[in-house]
Each structure stands twice: as structure tokens, then as C-alpha cells.
């Protein structure tokens, strides 16, 4: 088991955003997390990735207890994520955005950079080659020299994914990777997520688009901060509690 969340709880000013939540993700799978707006999905991602500290519970990742650790410490051991909004370096090119995201990898000394040593040049070449490879993976190689601020929404989402891949994650948390995309972009995103999994990366994604969830082996459903269902996509679609959460009790057969 790559990720195990046990009894995770978070309050904001007395309001419970996540309640006694359990979650496990097996290595190599694509897992989904869904729920109505305000269900607590992004808060759960923030807890797992260290942006918010829990009031209670434990988070185990790859054999490490990461509960309450800082985001950079969690990222360093291989947990990457994207965000609903796209926090890009808007004045940087697509390629520069990915290159800049290699900050967690070993850096050379100022002395090595100043004197442009052979080791420094090899390190810079490695980062550039890896960045170009990531852009090929997510389909952005043709716009590598375009400024990030000029990209359409779908491309910006893919660039966020590329930046998260730069930390070489074992687990990638994707927060609404297909949000705001047209049908062709959604199909491309689904294909890209499958390719990322083929690279040996486990994926946990939040998504409202049920088409994207079709690539998931398992799905968890949140409502009011609690897990109300878990199973395959088809099992979740037919679950009465899930139908009630999304559409109201009058739609439950």
C-alpha cells in the first residue's frame, strides 16, 4: 500500500471539513475521489500534501509517517500534486516552468555555477533533457517556447501536471485535471494520465467529470467531509447514498 490515511480530521473555526476519513491507495493504481462541491476533497488533498495540518489522524506514505510535515519535505520523498487553479510562472516559457520545477533535485554550489564546471554543465543538461522528456509525455513539446500566460486553459492544466512530474513523484495527486476542458482535451488528458501510470506513477485524482473516472480502478466518494461510498466506478454510480448526495433523495429509486 503506497498511501494510507487513517482517521483524518480537520476543523476550520469549529466547522468540520474532513471527519474521521480513511483512505488507501495501492501502488500502481489510478484511484478516484469524487463528491459534491464543498465535500472536502481539496482539503483532503491539502492535508495529505502538507499544506494544512490535521487536528487528528495519521497519513502514511511509502512507509513514512508524513502527518503534519511541510509540503517540501513531503514532495521530496515523492508525493506531487496539482491544484484546481493553475499556479504557473506566467512570465516564463513552458519549458522554463518545468526546468524551474526541478528545485528538489540536488543543486550544485554557487562556486560550480560561477566557474561553469563540467559537473555543473552536465547537471544543467540533465535537467533540460528531463524537462523536454516530460513535455513530450504531456503533449506540450510544440509550445515549449510559448509563455505560460498565453496558453489556453487545457494547456495550462497539462503544464501544471508537467511541473508536478518534475519532482519525480511516486504518487501524483491531480485536483480536477480535466476542469474547464472541451471533449477533445478531456480525451487527451485521460490518455496522458494512462501514460503517466505506465511510467510507474500511482495516481489519485479528484474529478467531477464521470468520463475521466472511467480510467479509475477504484473510487471513493466524500460528502460533508465523510466517506460515504467506495468501490468500482459502476458500483459508485449505482450507490443510493451517492445518488442522494449529488441529486437529492427524490432521485433515489
LINHU-V19216 format. One line per field, one symbol per residue. ss: DSSP state (A for helix, B for strand, O for the rest). burial: b if it has 9 or more other C-alpha atoms within 8 Angstrom, else e. A space follows every 10 residues. Layout:
ss->???
burial->???
//
This chain:
ss->OOBBBBBBBB BBOOBBBBBB BBBBBOOOOB BBBBBOOOOO AAAAAAAAOO OOOOOBBBBB BOOBBOOOOO AAAAAAOOBB BOOOOOOOOO OOBAAAAAAA OOOOOOOOOA AAAAOOOAAA AAAAAAAAAA AAAAAAAAOO AAAOOOBAAA OOAAAAAAAA AAAAAOOOOO BBBBBOOOOO OOAAAAAAAA AAAAAAAAOO OBBBBBOOOA AAAOOOOBBB BBBOOBBBBB BOAAAAAAOA AAAAAAAOAA AOO
burial->ebbbbbbbbb beeeebbbbb bbebbbebbb bbbbbbeebb bebbbbbbbb bbbbeebbbb beeeebbbbe beebbbebbb bbbeebebee ebbbbebbbe bbeeeeeeee ebbeeeeeeb beeeeebbeb bbebbbbbeb eeebebbbee beebbbbbbb bbbbbbbebb bbbbbbbbee beeebbeebb ebebbbbeee bbbbbbbeee ebbeebbbbb bbbbbbbbbb bbbeebeebe ebbbbeebee eee
//
